[in-house]
Amino acid sequence: MYKHARYILLAAIALVISSYANAERKHSTVPVGSVKPAESTSSAVVVPKAVSAATNVNTDLCRGSYQPTKTCDAIVANAAIDQVRYSHSQSMAAWVGVLVGTFTLLSAIAAAFYAKRAAEESRRSADVASSALNDSRENSAQETERFDSQLAVAQQAADATLQSVKLNRAWVHYGDFKTNHLRRQDGSYSYSFNVGFKNFGKTPALQVRTAVNMIVVNNTNQNPNMLRPALDPTVADKVLAPDIIFRTPPQQLSSADQVRLRSQNAYALIRVYIEYSDIFDPTIRREADFSLRVVAEGLKPNPDGGGMLVSFVVSQHDAIADIST
């Protein structure tokens, strides 16, 4: 639309300029001083009505002068021609002004039209962007909700798996205490202790290794500093099935320690350390670390006959460390 208006304006300006040029050529054919003698002056120069007033004004130049009649007629003719040219110039300027105004108006209309189209396109783009943003937010919220749901399901599955492992894996800990007696040639008895440990789980314990140590402590020392016994690398690993009790090597009680225990002024402290693995993850080494306090409770008849035996019982069981949980 804007391009067409520009072409129309250029054509109109060309038309005005062409008309003005034709008029110039037409009026320039009358040479200055070529008017006929005075007797035929009225028919030699044709003066348009539009410039009669100007002719009268210029005629005054000859009044009261001593100019020849022929010269005065030429002056009047030239003045008429100049007036026509001036009239044509004013007409052309007016037409150019009209055309420029029209072009300006068309340009303004075209600018408003394209501005309106640009505004509509901008509004449409903004609507599309807003819709895309809303869709993105909605999709993001849905993805977040879906992720949270999947995470919750995965967490529940992990908890269920962990709970299943806890319920079914091997659990090794203190099982029981046993006193062994051996009759000497003089009729007295020597004593030793065994500590039993048991797999309380539902699956076998693998690579089981144990270490045990015993000391006799006076009753006045209730918190003895007893180091954890070291594992013997020469002892082969064991497999401990569920509900099966294994026993530590016997801990021998000397005659002097036996007397101290029978006097009830001392107690025997036994510490047991166990390492093992389970079938769910054999690379993880689990541990159980506990201690027993054994005291003499008096005498009891020997079930096999042959005198009385010292009765030893566990007075206290301490779980020093139980990393197996």
VOBA-1610 file (N, C-alpha, C; in pm, whole numbers, padded with zeros to 5 digits, always signed):
BEGIN
Met+00083-00120+00000Met+00000+00000+00000Met+00087+00125+00000Tyr+00187+00130+00085Tyr+00279+00244+00092Tyr+00358+00259-00038Lys+00396+00149-00098Lys+00472+00153-00223Lys+00387+00210-00335His+00259+00174-00344His+00168+00225-00448His+00148+00375-00431Ala+00133+00423-00311Ala+00113+00567-00288Ala+00236+00646-00334Arg+00351+00592-00312Arg+00474+00659-00354Arg+00480+00671-00506Tyr+00442+00566-00574Tyr+00442+00569-00722Tyr+00341+00671-00772Ile+00223+00679-00711Ile+00119+00775-00754Ile+00169+00918-00736Leu+00235+00944-00622Leu+00287+01078-00596Leu+00392+01118-00699Leu+00483+01029-00730Leu+00586+01059-00828Leu+00525+01089-00966Ala+00424+01011-01004Ala+00357+01034-01133Ala+00288+01171-01135Ala+00225+01209-01023Ala+00156+01338-01017Ala+00256+01453-01026Ile+00368+01442-00957Ile+00470+01548-00964Ile+00524+01561-01106Ala+00546+01444-01171Ala+00594+01448-01310Ala+00493+01517-01400Leu+00361+01492-01377Leu+00256+01553-01458Leu+00254+01703-01438Val+00268+01749-01315Val+00266+01894-01288Val+00385+01961-01354Ile+00502+01900-01340Ile+00622+01959-01400Ile+00609+01964-01552Ser+00552+01861-01614Ser+00533+01859-01759Ser+00437+01969-01802Ser+00328+01988-01724Ser+00231+02094-01759Ser+00295+02231-01749Tyr+00377+02245-01643Tyr+00442+02375-01626Tyr+00542+02401-01739Ala+00612+02303-01784Ala+00707+02319-01894Ala+00637+02354-02024Asn+00522+02291-02052Asn+00445+02323-02174Asn+00399+02467-02172Ala+00356+02507-02050Ala+00309+02646-02041Ala+00423+02744-02065Glu+00538+02713-02015Glu+00653+02800-02035Glu+00688+02810-02184Arg+00687+02696-02251Arg+00718+02700-02393Arg+00615+02781-02472Lys+00488+02767-02432Lys+00382+02836-02504Lys+00396+02986-02489His+00425+03034-02370His+00431+03178-02347His+00564+03237-02387Ser+00666+03157-02395Ser+00796+03209-02435Ser+00808+03231-02584Thr+00707+03194-02667Thr+00711+03212-02813Thr+00684+03355-02852Val+00637+03437-02756Val+00611+03578-02789Val+00735+03656-02757Pro+00812+03702-02858Pro+00936+03774-02833Pro+00910+03915-02785Val+01001+03963-02707Val+00989+04100-02654Val+01011+04199-02769Gly+00921+04298-02775Gly+00934+04402-02879Gly+00884+04362-03013Ser+00808+04251-03028Ser+00758+04206-03158Ser+00614+04241-03181Val+00559+04335-03106Val+00419+04373-03120Val+00405+04463-03243Lys+00286+04452-03306Lys+00258+04530-03428Lys+00239+04675-03394Pro+00232+04763-03499Pro+00213+04909-03479Pro+00089+04939-03401Ala+00077+05070-03362Ala-00027+05111-03268Ala-00163+05091-03321Glu-00182+05109-03457Glu-00317+05098-03507Glu-00373+04960-03492Ser-00288+04859-03482Ser-00339+04722-03466Ser-00300+04664-03330Thr-00276+04744-03231Thr-00230+04697-03100Thr-00333+04613-03031Ser-00460+04647-03052Ser-00566+04576-02980Ser-00578+04433-03023Ser-00534+04399-03144Ser-00543+04260-03188Ser-00411+04188-03187Ala-00298+04255-03160Ala-00166+04190-03165Ala-00136+04115-03038Val-00184+04166-02926Val-00153+04101-02795Val-00282+04063-02729Val-00298+03932-02704Val-00419+03883-02637Val-00387+03869-02488Val-00448+03947-02406Val-00420+03947-02262Val-00528+03871-02190Pro-00497+03770-02116Pro-00599+03693-02043Pro-00669+03780-01943Lys-00796+03741-01915Lys-00876+03815-01819Lys-00815+03809-01680Ala-00744+03699-01651Ala-00691+03682-01516Ala-00583+03783-01485Val-00524+03843-01589Val-00414+03936-01566Val-00447+04076-01615Ser-00573+04108-01638Ser-00610+04239-01688Ser-00574+04347-01588Ala-00586+04316-01462Ala-00553+04416-01359Ala-00407+04448-01362Ala-00325+04341-01379Ala-00181+04364-01385Ala-00143+04444-01507Thr-00216+04422-01620Thr-00189+04495-01744Thr-00216+04642-01724Asn-00326+04673-01656Asn-00360+04812-01629Asn-00255+04878-01544Val-00200+04798-01449Val-00097+04857-01363Val+00027+04889-01445Asn+00070+04795-01529Asn+00189+04817-01608Asn+00169+04924-01715Thr+00044+04943-01762Thr+00015+05047-01862Thr+00047+05183-01805Asp+00035+05196-01674Asp+00064+05325-01610Asp+00209+05365-01630Leu+00296+05269-01664Leu+00435+05301-01687Leu+00453+05392-01810Cys+00357+05379-01902Cys+00367+05456-02027Cys+00298+05591-02018Arg+00207+05606-01921Arg+00135+05731-01910Arg+00227+05843-01865Gly+00210+05952-01929Gly+00289+06071-01895Gly+00433+06060-01938Ser+00469+05957-02010Ser+00605+05941-02057Ser+00612+05974-02205Tyr+00729+05983-02253Tyr+00749+06014-02393Tyr+00796+05894-02470Gln+00758+05767-02419Gln+00797+05643-02486Gln+00711+05626-02609Pro+00767+05568-02714Pro+00687+05539-02835Pro+00577+05438-02800Thr+00478+05439-02881Thr+00363+05350-02859Thr+00404+05207-02871Lys+00490+05176-02966Lys+00534+05036-02985Lys+00608+04986-02864Thr+00687+05067-02804Thr+00764+05025-02686Thr+00672+05002-02569Cys+00573+05086-02552Cys+00477+05067-02442Cys+00400+04939-02460Asp+00362+04908-02582Asp+00288+04782-02604Asp+00375+04662-02567Ala+00502+04669-02595Ala+00592+04556-02560Ala+00604+04539-02411Ile+00610+04653-02344Ile+00621+04647-02196Ile+00499+04582-02138Val+00384+04619-02188Val+00256+04562-02138Val+00252+04413-02167Ala+00295+04373-02285Ala+00292+04229-02320Ala+00384+04148-02231Asn+00504+04201-02207Asn+00597+04129-02119Asn+00544+04117-01979Ala+00477+04221-01932Ala+00420+04216-01796Ala+00312+04109-01787Ala+00233+04097-01894Ala+00127+03994-01894Ala+00187+03854-01892Ile+00297+03840-01969Ile+00360+03707-01972Ile+00417+03671-01835Asp+00480+03771-01770Asp+00535+03744-01636Asp+00424+03708-01538Gln+00310+03777-01553Gln+00198+03746-01461Gln+00145+03604-01482Val+00143+03560-01607Val+00096+03422-01636Val+00193+03320-01578Arg+00323+03352-01597Arg+00421+03260-01539Arg+00408+03252-01388Tyr+00388+03366-01326Tyr+00374+03366-01180Tyr+00250+03288-01137Ser+00142+03303-01216Ser+00019+03228-01184Ser+00042+03078-01196His+00115+03037-01302His+00146+02894-01318His+00233+02842-01206Ser+00329+02924-01163Ser+00417+02881-01053Ser+00337+02860-00925Gln+00243+02954-00901Gln+00160+02937-00781Gln+00073+02812-00790Ser+00021+02786-00910Ser-00062+02666-00928Ser+00020+02540-00905Met+00144+02540-00962Met+00227+02421-00944Met+00263+02401-00796Ala+00295+02511-00728Ala+00327+02500-00585Ala+00209+02446-00507Ala+00089+02495-00545Ala-00032+02447-00475Ala-00052+02298-00499Trp-00034+02257-00626Trp-00049+02114-00657Trp+00056+02029-00585Val+00179+02078-00584Val+00284+02005-00512Val+00249+01993-00363Gly+00198+02103-00306Gly+00158+02097-00164Gly+00048+01996-00141Val-00051+01994-00235Val-00160+01896-00220Val-00106+01754-00229Leu-00016+01734-00330Leu+00038+01599-00345Leu+00124+01557-00224Val+00205+01652-00175Val+00286+01620-00056Val+00197+01590+00064Gly+00093+01669+00081Gly-00001+01641+00191Gly-00068+01506+00176Thr-00108+01476+00049Thr-00170+01345+00025Thr-00073+01232+00055Phe+00053+01251+00007Phe+00154+01149+00034Phe+00179+01132+00184Thr+00183+01246+00254Thr+00202+01239+00400Thr+00087+01166+00467Leu-00035+01199+00421Leu-00152+01132+00479Leu-00149+00982+00452Leu-00116+00947+00324Leu-00108+00804+00292Leu+00002+00735+00372Ser+00115+00808+00389Ser+00225+00749+00467Ser+00181+00726+00611Ala+00108+00825+00665Ala+00060+00809+00803Ala-00037+00693+00815Ile-00126+00682+00712Ile-00223+00570+00714Ile-00149+00437+00705Ala-00049+00432+00613Ala+00027+00307+00598Ala+00103+00274+00727Ala+00165+00379+00788Ala+00238+00355+00913Ala+00146+00305+01022Ala+00026+00366+01030Ala-00071+00321+01131Ala-00116+00178+01103Phe-00136+00147+00973Phe-00179+00012+00937Phe-00074-00092+00977Tyr+00054-00062+00939Tyr+00159-00158+00973Tyr+00186-00163+01123Ala+00169-00048+01190Ala+00185-00049+01337Ala+00077-00135+01402Lys-00044-00125+01348Lys-00153-00208+01402Lys-00122-00357+01380Arg-00074-00389+01256Arg-00040-00528+01229Arg+00074-00577+01319Ala+00174-00489+01341Ala+00285-00526+01430Ala+00236-00548+01573Ala+00143-00459+01618Ala+00089-00474+01753Ala+00011-00605+01766Glu-00070-00635+01661Glu-00146-00761+01665Glu-00051-00881+01665Glu+00057-00872+01583Glu+00153-00983+01580Glu+00225-00997+01714Ser+00259-00881+01773Ser+00324-00886+01905Ser+00230-00946+02009Arg+00101-00905+02002Arg+00004-00961+02097Arg-00012-01111+02076Arg-00016-01153+01948Arg-00028-01297+01921Arg+00095-01373+01972Ser+00216-01315+01948Ser+00337-01379+01998Ser+00338-01386+02151Ala+00291-01278+02215Ala+00285-01277+02361Ala+00188-01383+02412Asp+00073-01397+02342Asp-00024-01499+02382Asp+00035-01639+02368Val+00108-01660+02255Val+00170-01792+02234Val+00274-01819+02342Ala+00357-01716+02372Ala+00459-01734+02475Ala+00397-01758+02612Ser+00288-01684+02642Ser+00221-01704+02770Ser+00161-01843+02780Ser+00101-01889+02669Ser+00044-02024+02669Ser+00153-02129+02686Ala+00267-02108+02616Ala+00378-02203+02630Ala+00433-02203+02772Leu+00441-02083+02833Leu+00489-02075+02971Leu+00395-02148+03066Asn+00265-02127+03046Asn+00168-02196+03132Asn+00177-02347+03115Asp+00191-02389+02987Asp+00205-02534+02962Asp+00333-02587+03027Ser+00442-02508+03017Ser+00568-02552+03078Ser+00554-02563+03228Arg+00488-02465+03290Arg+00468-02471+03435Arg+00383-02591+03474Glu+00278-02613+03396Glu+00192-02727+03426Glu+00268-02859+03410Asn+00346-02867+03299Asn+00425-02989+03278Asn+00530-03007+03387Ser+00591-02893+03429Ser+00692-02901+03535Ser+00629-02949+03665Ala+00511-02897+03697Ala+00443-02941+03819Ala+00408-03089+03811Gln+00362-03132+03693Gln+00329-03273+03677Gln+00453-03360+03688Glu+00565-03314+03627Glu+00689-03392+03637Glu+00738-03399+03781Thr+00727-03286+03853Thr+00769-03287+03994Thr+00683-03382+04075Glu+00554-03378+04051Glu+00464-03469+04123Glu+00494-03614+04088Arg+00520-03641+03959Arg+00552-03776+03917Arg+00684-03822+03979Phe+00783-03731+03982Phe+00912-03766+04041Phe+00898-03794+04190Asp+00821-03709+04260Asp+00800-03732+04403Asp+00731-03866+04427Ser+00633-03898+04341Ser+00564-04026+04356Ser+00659-04143+04333Gln+00742-04133+04227Gln+00839-04240+04200Gln+00942-04251+04312Leu+00984-04134+04366Leu+01080-04136+04475Leu+01021-04202+04598Ala+00893-04172+04625Ala+00828-04234+04741Ala+00817-04385+04724Val+00783-04427+04600Val+00774-04572+04574Val+00911-04637+04590Ala+01015-04570+04535Ala+01150-04625+04548Ala+01194-04632+04694Gln+01158-04528+04771Gln+01194-04528+04912Gln+01124-04640+04988Gln+00996-04661+04955Gln+00922-04770+05017Gln+00984-04905+04981Ala+01022-04918+04853Ala+01086-05044+04811Ala+01219-05065+04882Ala+01297-04956+04896Ala+01426-04967+04966Ala+01405-05003+05112Asp+01305-04939+05174Asp+01276-04971+05315Asp+01232-05116+05330Ala+01148-05160+05235Ala+01103-05298+05241Ala+01219-05396+05222Thr+01310-05362+05129Thr+01427-05448+05108Thr+01516-05451+05231Leu+01539-05333+05290Leu+01623-05327+05410Leu+01559-05404+05524Gln+01428-05389+05537Gln+01360-05463+05643Gln+01368-05613+05619Ser+01356-05652+05493Ser+01367-05794+05460Ser+01506-05847+05492Val+01608-05765+05461Val+01746-05806+05493Val+01763-05821+05643Lys+01710-05725+05718Lys+01723-05732+05863Lys+01653-05854+05921Leu+01540-05888+05864Leu+01464-06002+05916Leu+01526-06136+05877Asn+01600-06138+05768Asn+01646-06267+05715Asn+01797-06288+05721Arg+01873-06183+05748Arg+02018-06201+05748Arg+02063-06268+05878Ala+02192-06300+05885Ala+02250-06363+06005Ala+02267-06261+06116Trp+02237-06305+06240Trp+02257-06223+06361Trp+02331-06311+06462Val+02456-06278+06489Val+02538-06360+06579Val+02560-06283+06710His+02533-06353+06822His+02554-06288+06952His+02567-06395+07061Tyr+02571-06347+07184Tyr+02588-06436+07299Tyr+02475-06540+07304Gly+02518-06666+07328Gly+02419-06773+07334Gly+02402-06831+07475Asp+02513-06881+07533Asp+02504-06936+07670Asp+02642-06943+07732Phe+02645-06990+07858Phe+02768-07003+07934Phe+02775-07144+07991Lys+02893-07203+07988Lys+02908-07341+08035Lys+03035-07356+08119Thr+03019-07424+08232Thr+03135-07453+08319Thr+03179-07598+08298Asn+03309-07617+08282Asn+03367-07751+08267Asn+03450-07781+08395His+03441-07903+08440His+03522-07942+08557His+03598-08071+08526Leu+03714-08080+08586Leu+03798-08198+08566Leu+03856-08236+08703Arg+03836-08363+08742Arg+03881-08409+08874Arg+04031-08444+08868Arg+04103-08390+08966Arg+04245-08417+08975Arg+04271-08549+09052Gln+04395-08589+09056Gln+04429-08714+09127Gln+04410-08702+09278Asp+04424-08582+09328Asp+04406-08565+09472Asp+04260-08550+09512Gly+04171-08560+09419Gly+04029-08550+09448Gly+03970-08412+09430Ser+04054-08310+09411Ser+04003-08175+09385Ser+03966-08161+09236Tyr+03908-08048+09204Tyr+03862-08025+09066Tyr+03927-07898+09009Ser+03956-07907+08880Ser+03995-07787+08805Ser+03876-07743+08718Tyr+03871-07610+08693Tyr+03754-07556+08623Tyr+03798-07473+08500Ser+03713-07478+08401Ser+03730-07392+08281Ser+03592-07348+08233Phe+03592-07239+08154Phe+03464-07181+08108Phe+03461-07180+07955Asn+03343-07209+07903Asn+03315-07192+07759Asn+03200-07092+07743Val+03216-07002+07644Val+03108-06908+07610Val+03051-06951+07475Gly+02923-06970+07471Gly+02857-07007+07346Gly+02801-06884+07275Phe+02813-06878+07142Phe+02748-06771+07063Phe+02663-06837+06956Lys+02557-06769+06920Lys+02453-06829+06837Lys+02415-06738+06722Asn+02376-06801+06609Asn+02321-06727+06494Asn+02170-06719+06513Phe+02121-06601+06549Phe+01978-06581+06572Phe+01904-06543+06444Gly+01975-06533+06332Gly+01910-06495+06207Gly+01848-06614+06136Lys+01805-06587+06007Lys+01738-06690+05929Lys+01824-06742+05815Thr+01942-06686+05799Thr+02035-06732+05695Thr+02173-06753+05758Pro+02260-06830+05693Pro+02390-06862+05754Pro+02480-06739+05770Ala+02561-06743+05875Ala+02667-06645+05892Ala+02794-06701+05829Leu+02861-06619+05748Leu+02977-06664+05672Leu+03105-06606+05732Gln+03215-06677+05710Gln+03347-06629+05750Gln+03350-06586+05897Val+03299-06673+05983Val+03291-06642+06126Val+03428-06663+06191Arg+03475-06562+06263Arg+03601-06571+06337Arg+03578-06514+06477Thr+03639-06578+06579Thr+03617-06537+06718Thr+03750-06519+06791Ala+03742-06439+06898Ala+03855-06420+06989Ala+03798-06405+07129Val+03866-06462+07231Val+03816-06458+07368Val+03933-06438+07463Asn+03904-06372+07576Asn+04005-06350+07678Asn+03935-06345+07814Met+04009-06382+07924Met+03951-06383+08058Met+04052-06333+08159Ile+04004-06252+08255Ile+04085-06206+08367Ile+04001-06217+08494Val+04068-06231+08608Val+04000-06233+08738Val+04028-06100+08806Val+03923-06032+08851Val+03931-05896+08902Val+03869-05891+09041Asn+03930-05813+09132Asn+03873-05794+09264Asn+03740-05719+09254Asn+03655-05743+09350Asn+03523-05681+09349Asn+03532-05529+09358Thr+03640-05479+09417Thr+03654-05334+09429Thr+03673-05264+09294Asn+03713-05337+09194Asn+03733-05281+09060Asn+03614-05319+08972Gln+03519-05227+08961Gln+03399-05255+08884Gln+03409-05213+08737Asn+03511-05140+08706Asn+03528-05095+08566Asn+03671-05124+08520Pro+03703-05249+08505Pro+03840-05282+08461Pro+03863-05245+08315Asn+03984-05210+08283Asn+04022-05174+08146Asn+04071-05301+08075Met+03980-05365+08006Met+04013-05491+07938Met+04010-05469+07788Leu+04121-05487+07721Leu+04129-05466+07578Leu+04052-05573+07502Arg+04010-05536+07385Arg+03941-05632+07300Arg+04039-05738+07255Pro+04000-05864+07265Pro+04093-05971+07223Pro+04117-05967+07073Ala+04238-06003+07035Ala+04275-06001+06893Ala+04238-06132+06827Leu+04196-06123+06702Leu+04161-06242+06626Leu+04287-06320+06591Asp+04275-06451+06593Asp+04386-06539+06559Asp+04380-06570+06409Pro+04473-06519+06328Pro+04466-06541+06183Pro+04487-06686+06143Thr+04537-06768+06235Thr+04562-06909+06201Thr+04437-06994+06214Val+04334-06939+06279Val+04211-07014+06297Val+04126-07002+06171Ala+04081-07112+06120Ala+04002-07112+05997Ala+03865-07050+06022Asp+03814-06984+05917Asp+03679-06926+05926Asp+03575-07038+05933Lys+03463-07003+05994Lys+03354-07100+06009Lys+03229-07048+05941Val+03138-07139+05915Val+03004-07106+05869Val+02908-07147+05981Leu+02829-07048+06025Leu+02739-07073+06137Leu+02596-07069+06087Ala+02532-07187+06088Ala+02395-07197+06042Ala+02300-07135+06146Pro+02177-07102+06106Pro+02081-07045+06201Pro+02053-07142+06315Asp+02036-07084+06436Asp+02000-07156+06558Asp+02105-07257+06602Ile+02226-07244+06552Ile+02335-07332+06592Ile+02430-07254+06684Ile+02472-07318+06795Ile+02561-07255+06891Ile+02704-07306+06871Phe+02796-07213+06861Phe+02938-07243+06861Phe+02995-07197+06995Arg+03103-07261+07040Arg+03162-07225+07168Arg+03307-07182+07148Thr+03344-07088+07234Thr+03482-07042+07232Thr+03574-07149+07292Pro+03704-07143+07267Pro+03797-07235+07336Pro+03784-07219+07488Pro+03804-07324+07565Pro+03788-07317+07711Pro+03889-07221+07776Gln+03839-07144+07873Gln+03922-07051+07947Gln+03952-07113+08083Gln+04076-07152+08104Gln+04115-07227+08224Gln+04126-07135+08346Leu+04072-07181+08458Leu+04077-07107+08584Leu+04185-07168+08672Ser+04284-07089+08713Ser+04393-07142+08796Ser+04343-07170+08937Ser+04425-07247+09013Ser+04387-07281+09150Ser+04377-07155+09235Ala+04471-07059+09216Ala+04469-06936+09293Ala+04344-06854+09261Asp+04310-06843+09131Asp+04191-06766+09093Asp+04064-06837+09142Gln+04069-06970+09147Gln+03954-07044+09198Gln+03930-07010+09345Val+04038-07001+09421Val+04025-06966+09562Val+03969-06824+09576Arg+04016-06731+09494Arg+03967-06592+09501Arg+03818-06586+09469Leu+03776-06665+09370Leu+03635-06663+09335Leu+03550-06726+09446Arg+03600-06835+09503Arg+03523-06903+09608Arg+03510-06817+09733Ser+03608-06728+09752Ser+03598-06636+09866Ser+03500-06522+09840Gln+03453-06515+09717Gln+03358-06412+09673Gln+03413-06271+09687Asn+03546-06259+09681Asn+03610-06127+09679Asn+03653-06085+09538Ala+03625-06170+09440Ala+03665-06141+09302Ala+03564-06202+09206Tyr+03576-06166+09081Tyr+03490-06221+08975Tyr+03576-06241+08851Ala+03530-06328+08763Ala+03599-06352+08636Ala+03530-06270+08526Leu+03611-06197+08451Leu+03559-06117+08340Leu+03604-06181+08209Ile+03505-06220+08127Ile+03533-06286+07998Ile+03482-06194+07886Arg+03569-06162+07792Arg+03529-06077+07679Arg+03542-06158+07550Val+03436-06149+07466Val+03429-06224+07340Val+03410-06125+07225Tyr+03488-06145+07121Tyr+03477-06061+07000Tyr+03455-06153+06881Ile+03354-06119+06795Ile+03318-06204+06680Ile+03309-06116+06556Glu+03362-06166+06445Glu+03346-06106+06313Glu+03279-06206+06220Tyr+03189-06157+06133Tyr+03123-06246+06037Tyr+03063-06164+05924Ser+03015-06234+05822Ser+02945-06171+05709Ser+02812-06243+05690Asp+02725-06182+05607Asp+02599-06249+05575Asp+02591-06271+05424Ile+02492-06347+05382Ile+02482-06385+05241Ile+02436-06270+05153Phe+02379-06163+05210Phe+02327-06052+05129Phe+02439-05961+05079Asp+02544-05947+05159Asp+02659-05868+05117Asp+02783-05921+05188Pro+02848-06022+05130Pro+02964-06084+05196Pro+03082-05989+05214Thr+03081-05873+05145Thr+03194-05781+05158Thr+03188-05700+05287Ile+03074-05696+05351Ile+03059-05620+05476Ile+03092-05711+05594Arg+03186-05667+05676Arg+03221-05741+05797Arg+03141-05687+05914Arg+03059-05774+05972Arg+02978-05737+06088Arg+03049-05783+06214Glu+03017-05719+06326Glu+03087-05747+06451Glu+02990-05763+06567Ala+03032-05845+06663Ala+02963-05855+06792Ala+03070-05858+06901Asp+03053-05775+07002Asp+03155-05761+07108Asp+03080-05754+07242Phe+03100-05854+07328Phe+03028-05856+07456Phe+03118-05916+07564Ser+03077-05897+07688Ser+03154-05950+07802Ser+03059-06012+07905Leu+03115-06105+07985Leu+03040-06174+08091Leu+03114-06157+08223Arg+03038-06141+08331Arg+03096-06144+08466Arg+03050-06274+08533Val+03150-06352+08574Val+03121-06483+08633Val+03164-06480+08781Val+03073-06526+08866Val+03102-06532+09012Val+03073-06673+09063Ala+03136-06704+09178Ala+03111-06833+09245Ala+02989-06818+09335Glu+02898-06909+09319Glu+02772-06900+09394Glu+02767-06999+09512Gly+02867-07076+09529Gly+02868-07176+09635Gly+02898-07314+09578Leu+02862-07416+09658Leu+02887-07555+09617Leu+02757-07623+09578Lys+02772-07721+09492Lys+02658-07802+09450Lys+02705-07945+09432Pro+02618-08041+09448Pro+02659-08183+09434Pro+02702-08213+09292Asn+02802-08298+09281Asn+02849-08342+09150Asn+02750-08444+09097Pro+02687-08414+08982Pro+02588-08510+08929Pro+02649-08644+08894Asp+02780-08649+08872Asp+02849-08774+08840Asp+02894-08847+08967Gly+02871-08784+09082Gly+02917-08844+09208Gly+03061-08809+09237Gly+03104-08828+09361Gly+03243-08803+09395Gly+03267-08669+09454Gly+03177-08615+09534Gly+03203-08491+09605Gly+03118-08376+09558Met+03166-08253+09598Met+03092-08131+09568Met+03168-08048+09462Leu+03090-07974+09385Leu+03146-07886+09280Leu+03114-07740+09313Val+03204-07652+09270Val+03176-07508+09283Val+03078-07468+09174Ser+02979-07393+09213Ser+02879-07346+09117Ser+02916-07205+09069Phe+02943-07191+08939Phe+02975-07061+08878Phe+02858-07015+08791Val+02821-06889+08807Val+02709-06834+08731Val+02749-06700+08670Val+02677-06661+08566Val+02697-06529+08503Val+02614-06427+08579Ser+02681-06331+08638Ser+02609-06228+08714Ser+02571-06107+08629Gln+02643-06087+08520Gln+02617-05969+08438Gln+02664-05996+08296His+02582-05949+08200His+02617-05963+08057His+02617-05824+07996Asp+02730-05782+07947Asp+02744-05647+07891Asp+02772-05655+07742Ala+02688-05585+07665Ala+02715-05571+07521Ala+02804-05448+07504Ile+02934-05472+07501Ile+03028-05360+07488Ile+03010-05290+07353Ala+02996-05366+07250Ala+02973-05312+07116Ala+02901-05417+07034Asp+02800-05373+06962Asp+02727-05466+06875Asp+02701-05396+06744Ile+02801-05398+06659Ile+02792-05329+06530Ile+02709-05412+06431Ser+02677-05533+06469Ser+02601-05618+06377Ser+02461-05564+06352Thr+02413-05475+06436Thr+02281-05419+06416Thr+02284-05310+06310
//
